[in-house]
Amino acid sequence: MPPLRRPSTKLQAALGALQGAPGAPRVRRDPLEDEARFLRSWFERPLVTGSVTPSGKMLARTMASYVDPRMAGPVIELGPGTGPVTEALVRRGIEQERLILVEYNPDFCRLLRTRFPRATVVQGDAYDITATLGALVHEKAAATVSSLPLFTKPLEQRLKLLNAAHAMMHAGAPFVQFTYAVVPPIPERCDAGTYTASRSNRVWLNLPPARVWAYRRP
Ligand SMILES: C[S@@+](CC[C@H](N)C(=O)[O-])C[C@H]1O[C@@H](n2cnc3c(N)ncnc32)[C@H](O)[C@@H]1O
């Protein structure tokens, strides 16, 4: 995760609201509430939350653009947080019923269940995807869309996740991952895995700017 820079005005407002600072603006709008939720989660578990703010619309849309709604099967989302990428997937044409959301934070899970009532929300460890989802996924998935902070894990564990996710998906289906880093979250080429990697342009409108990687296995 990149070093914390000076917080944006939005973030400062959210922080003020969180701390109940006198004169802090009353938080009504959902995006600001989500910023506050996120910030709280980051304070409690920085390495698990992986970011101080939810993904912006452009980044979420870029993530969703890698998913083909016509491909059959569920779409698995890892680390949906407050749901910006989930929302982009729904806008892309993925019915909520097809979504399986795996989130570690129980507060985010509660929120996701109210926001996406027809999706399946699983509170659990996405890195152990086979054990977490084994009983739930009965057909090959169309995509796995991950916002997990992968760089907090050793490469071996990232590859294990990639391979386990691919074992649950159709051949050619993408494992989609965003990163704020300049290097890929999983190397483009690596002896330990047979996959091809492609990347988006950097999404400059996101804070911080990010890039999306898609990993496919023939
Ligand atoms: C960088 S945030 C992204 C949230 C959201 N998708 C977005 O783009 O705003 C990472 C999310 O992954 C979740 N997470 C981290 N480790 C996890 C794990 N092992 N299993 C499931 N979710 C996890 C965090 O709770 C957090 O919601």
The ligand as an SDF file (V2000), in Angstrom:
LIG
                    3D

 27 29  0  0  0  0  0  0  0  0999 V2000
   -8.8690   -2.4130   -0.6070 C   0  0  0  0  0  0  0  0  0  0  0  0
  -10.3960   -2.9070    0.1670 S   0  0  0  0  0  0  0  0  0  0  0  0
  -11.4450   -2.9030   -1.2790 C   0  0  0  0  0  0  0  0  0  0  0  0
  -12.9200   -2.7710   -0.9610 C   0  0  0  0  0  0  0  0  0  0  0  0
  -13.8310   -2.5420   -2.1500 C   0  0  0  0  0  0  0  0  0  0  0  0
  -13.8300   -3.6530   -3.0720 N   0  0  0  0  0  0  0  0  0  0  0  0
  -13.4270   -1.3040   -2.9040 C   0  0  0  0  0  0  0  0  0  0  0  0
  -12.9140   -1.4450   -3.9980 O   0  0  0  0  0  0  0  0  0  0  0  0
  -13.6390   -0.2060   -2.3600 O   0  0  0  0  0  0  0  0  0  0  0  0
  -10.0880   -4.6070    0.5280 C   0  0  0  0  0  0  0  0  0  0  0  0
  -11.2650   -5.3670    1.1140 C   0  0  0  0  0  0  0  0  0  0  0  0
  -10.8640   -6.7150    1.2520 O   0  0  0  0  0  0  0  0  0  0  0  0
  -11.3440   -7.2080    2.5010 C   0  0  0  0  0  0  0  0  0  0  0  0
  -10.4610   -8.3260    2.8800 N   0  0  0  0  0  0  0  0  0  0  0  0
   -9.1620   -8.2670    3.2620 C   0  0  0  0  0  0  0  0  0  0  0  0
   -8.6860   -9.4920    3.5310 N   0  0  0  0  0  0  0  0  0  0  0  0
   -9.7080  -10.3590    3.3030 C   0  0  0  0  0  0  0  0  0  0  0  0
   -9.8250  -11.7690    3.3730 C   0  0  0  0  0  0  0  0  0  0  0  0
   -8.8030  -12.5450    3.7550 N   0  0  0  0  0  0  0  0  0  0  0  0
  -11.0170  -12.3240    3.0480 N   0  0  0  0  0  0  0  0  0  0  0  0
  -12.0600  -11.5580    2.6510 C   0  0  0  0  0  0  0  0  0  0  0  0
  -12.0060  -10.2110    2.5570 N   0  0  0  0  0  0  0  0  0  0  0  0
  -10.8510   -9.6120    2.8840 C   0  0  0  0  0  0  0  0  0  0  0  0
  -11.2550   -6.0100    3.4260 C   0  0  0  0  0  0  0  0  0  0  0  0
  -12.0840   -6.1540    4.5580 O   0  0  0  0  0  0  0  0  0  0  0  0
  -11.7060   -4.8900    2.4820 C   0  0  0  0  0  0  0  0  0  0  0  0
  -13.0950   -4.7620    2.4990 O   0  0  0  0  0  0  0  0  0  0  0  0
  1  2  1  0
  2  3  1  0
  2 10  1  0
  3  4  1  0
  4  5  1  0
  5  6  1  0
  5  7  1  0
  7  8  2  0
  7  9  1  0
 10 11  1  0
 11 12  1  0
 11 26  1  0
 12 13  1  0
 13 14  1  0
 13 24  1  0
 14 15  1  0
 14 23  1  0
 15 16  2  0
 16 17  1  0
 17 18  1  0
 17 23  2  0
 18 19  1  0
 18 20  2  0
 20 21  1  0
 21 22  2  0
 22 23  1  0
 24 25  1  0
 24 26  1  0
 26 27  1  0
M  CHG  2   2   1   9  -1
M  END
$$$$
